[in-house]
Amino acid sequence: MLASWVITLDKFRLLEDPDFQPGCSLNPVVSCGSVMRSEQAGVFGFPNPMLGLVTYGMVVAIGAGLLAGARHRRWFWLGLNAGTLFGVAFCTWLMVQSLYRINALCLWCCLAWAATIVMFWRVTAENARHGRLPAPEGARRFLGELPWVAPVLHLGITGMLVLTRWWDFWTG
């Protein structure tokens, strides 16, 4: 949620002053400004981080409810899983755009991607563990006993893509 907030504020500053350079624009590769100026930064007709403010806010509210003892029905958990699946699919599309079309990274965006990946796998693991998702017993047991493996692999693959995309820059 912090990442979405910072990106939203920087986007507003950029709209006010086209010469504004976000603090996370560090070099040609780590260039938040390049990402914010791209057409992909507002694919739904408004700045993408506004979507993050709403959706991460919803997740925080759900978490607060759970801490207070709330219990939700199966449809609710499956809806949350569908929402986080949309989020991880959208983040994957944004990653591809950032790596191969925009040719720049936004560190705050990377933080939002990581948070979304972890949320998706956590919700998926919980739903599989509780039998809310149709999954083979082995998959349910694996996700229940080792819920950290899938997000670590997912984040590792993402990190390797970033590393290899700009290998010459990082090592030069």
C-alpha positions as CSV (number, residue, x, y, z in Angstrom):
1,M,0.0,0.0,0.0
2,L,2.9,2.3,0.7
3,A,4.3,1.7,-2.8
4,S,1.0,2.6,-4.3
5,W,0.8,5.8,-2.2
6,V,4.3,7.0,-3.1
7,I,3.7,6.2,-6.9
8,T,0.4,8.0,-6.8
9,L,1.9,11.1,-5.2
10,D,4.8,11.1,-7.7
11,K,2.3,10.7,-10.6
12,F,0.4,13.8,-9.3
13,R,3.7,15.7,-9.1
14,L,4.6,14.6,-12.6
15,L,1.2,15.8,-13.9
16,E,1.8,19.2,-12.3
17,D,5.4,19.5,-13.5
18,P,6.4,17.5,-16.6
19,D,10.1,18.0,-15.7
20,F,9.6,16.4,-12.2
21,Q,12.0,13.5,-11.6
22,P,10.8,11.0,-9.0
23,G,13.3,10.2,-6.2
24,C,13.5,6.6,-7.4
25,S,14.8,7.6,-10.9
26,L,18.4,6.6,-10.2
27,N,19.9,5.7,-13.6
28,P,18.7,4.7,-17.1
29,V,17.5,1.3,-15.9
30,V,16.0,2.2,-12.5
31,S,13.9,5.0,-13.8
32,C,10.5,5.5,-12.2
33,G,9.9,8.5,-14.3
34,S,10.2,6.6,-17.5
35,V,7.7,4.0,-16.2
36,M,5.3,6.7,-15.0
37,R,5.3,8.5,-18.3
38,S,4.5,5.3,-20.3
39,E,1.1,4.5,-21.6
40,Q,1.1,1.3,-19.6
41,A,1.1,3.3,-16.4
42,G,-2.6,4.1,-16.9
43,V,-3.9,1.2,-18.8
44,F,-7.5,1.5,-17.4
45,G,-7.7,5.2,-18.0
46,F,-6.4,6.3,-14.6
47,P,-3.0,5.8,-12.9
48,N,-2.4,2.2,-12.1
49,P,-1.3,2.9,-8.5
50,M,-4.8,4.1,-7.7
51,L,-5.9,0.5,-8.3
52,G,-3.3,-0.5,-5.8
53,L,-4.5,1.9,-3.2
54,V,-8.0,0.4,-3.4
55,T,-7.1,-3.2,-3.7
56,Y,-4.4,-3.2,-1.0
57,G,-6.8,-1.2,1.2
58,M,-9.3,-4.0,0.8
59,V,-6.7,-6.6,1.7
60,V,-5.8,-4.6,4.8
61,A,-9.5,-4.5,5.8
62,I,-9.9,-8.2,5.3
63,G,-6.8,-8.8,7.4
64,A,-8.1,-6.6,10.1
65,G,-11.4,-8.4,10.1
66,L,-9.6,-11.8,10.4
67,L,-7.5,-10.5,13.3
68,A,-10.8,-9.5,15.0
69,G,-12.2,-13.0,14.5
70,A,-14.2,-12.7,11.3
71,R,-15.1,-15.9,9.5
72,H,-15.8,-15.8,5.7
73,R,-17.7,-18.2,3.5
74,R,-16.1,-20.2,0.7
75,W,-17.4,-17.8,-2.1
76,F,-15.6,-14.9,-0.3
77,W,-12.3,-16.7,-0.2
78,L,-12.6,-17.8,-3.8
79,G,-13.4,-14.2,-4.7
80,L,-10.3,-13.0,-2.9
81,N,-8.3,-15.7,-4.8
82,A,-9.8,-14.5,-8.1
83,G,-8.9,-10.9,-7.2
84,T,-5.3,-11.8,-6.3
85,L,-5.0,-13.9,-9.4
86,F,-6.1,-10.8,-11.5
87,G,-3.5,-8.8,-9.5
88,V,-0.7,-11.2,-10.2
89,A,-1.7,-11.5,-13.9
90,F,-1.7,-7.7,-14.2
91,C,1.6,-7.4,-12.4
92,T,3.1,-10.1,-14.7
93,W,1.9,-8.1,-17.7
94,L,3.4,-4.9,-16.2
95,M,6.7,-6.8,-15.6
96,V,6.8,-7.8,-19.2
97,Q,6.0,-4.3,-20.3
98,S,8.6,-2.8,-18.0
99,L,11.4,-5.3,-19.0
100,Y,10.8,-5.5,-22.7
101,R,8.8,-2.4,-23.9
102,I,9.5,0.5,-21.5
103,N,13.0,-0.8,-20.8
104,A,13.1,0.6,-17.3
105,L,12.2,-0.4,-13.7
106,C,10.3,1.4,-11.0
107,L,11.5,0.2,-7.6
108,W,8.1,1.1,-6.0
109,C,6.4,-0.9,-8.7
110,C,8.7,-3.9,-8.0
111,L,7.7,-3.7,-4.4
112,A,4.0,-3.7,-5.4
113,W,4.7,-6.7,-7.7
114,A,6.4,-8.6,-4.8
115,A,3.6,-7.9,-2.4
116,T,1.0,-9.0,-4.9
117,I,2.9,-12.2,-5.7
118,V,3.1,-13.1,-2.0
119,M,-0.6,-12.2,-1.4
120,F,-1.7,-14.4,-4.3
121,W,0.3,-17.5,-3.2
122,R,-0.7,-17.0,0.4
123,V,-4.4,-16.9,-0.4
124,T,-4.0,-19.8,-2.8
125,A,-2.2,-21.9,-0.2
126,E,-4.9,-21.2,2.4
127,N,-7.7,-22.0,0.0
128,A,-6.0,-25.2,-1.1
129,R,-5.2,-26.2,2.5
130,H,-8.8,-25.7,3.6
131,G,-10.3,-27.5,0.6
132,R,-11.8,-24.4,-0.9
133,L,-9.9,-24.9,-4.2
134,P,-10.2,-28.1,-6.1
135,A,-6.7,-29.5,-6.0
136,P,-5.1,-33.0,-5.7
137,E,-4.4,-34.0,-2.1
138,G,-0.6,-33.8,-2.8
139,A,-0.8,-30.2,-3.9
140,R,-3.0,-29.3,-1.0
141,R,-0.6,-30.9,1.5
142,F,2.4,-29.3,-0.2
143,L,0.9,-25.8,-0.2
144,G,-0.2,-26.3,3.4
145,E,3.1,-27.6,4.7
146,L,5.4,-25.4,2.6
147,P,3.4,-22.3,1.7
148,W,6.6,-20.2,1.2
149,V,8.0,-22.3,-1.7
150,A,5.7,-21.1,-4.5
151,P,6.2,-17.3,-3.7
152,V,9.9,-17.7,-3.3
153,L,10.2,-19.5,-6.7
154,H,7.9,-16.9,-8.3
155,L,9.9,-14.0,-6.9
156,G,13.2,-15.8,-7.8
157,I,12.1,-16.2,-11.4
158,T,11.1,-12.5,-11.5
159,G,14.5,-11.5,-10.0
160,M,16.3,-13.6,-12.6
161,L,14.4,-12.0,-15.4
162,V,15.3,-8.6,-14.2
163,L,18.9,-9.6,-13.6
164,T,19.4,-11.2,-17.1
165,R,17.5,-8.4,-18.9
166,W,20.1,-5.8,-17.9
167,W,23.0,-8.1,-17.2
168,D,25.4,-5.9,-19.1
169,F,24.3,-2.8,-17.2
170,W,24.5,-4.5,-13.7
171,T,28.0,-6.0,-14.4
172,G,29.4,-3.1,-16.5
